[in-house]
Amino acid sequence: MKLFLKLFFGLALFEIIFMLVSMKFCGGDRNFICSISHFIAYLLAFPLYLTDHSYPFYADGPFYFGIGLTIINLLLQTAFVYFLIMLYKSKK
């Protein structure tokens, strides 16, 4: 459980920092670096993006709905990474 929580908060911190840096450097420009950052942002939103293309970033509804979707997205990503780590450890 400790590993899961470390992964969750690590992914949350990474996503927050990545999005802030991406917004800072790619305001309205279209260049190669911004294209890569948009692709990474797409990958970070992937689990919920399958449900609706506006989730989790452009969700219609109150603020807490968007925060809830982001937390659900992080939980799904963390579970996936945790599963991969446990699978790797069991193969070792």
Secondary structure, 3 states (H helix, E strand, C coil): CHHHHHHHHHHHHHHHHHHHHHHHHCCCCCCHHHHHHHHHHHHHCHHHHCCCCCCCCCCCCCHHHHHHHHHHHHHHHHHHHHHHHHHHHHHC
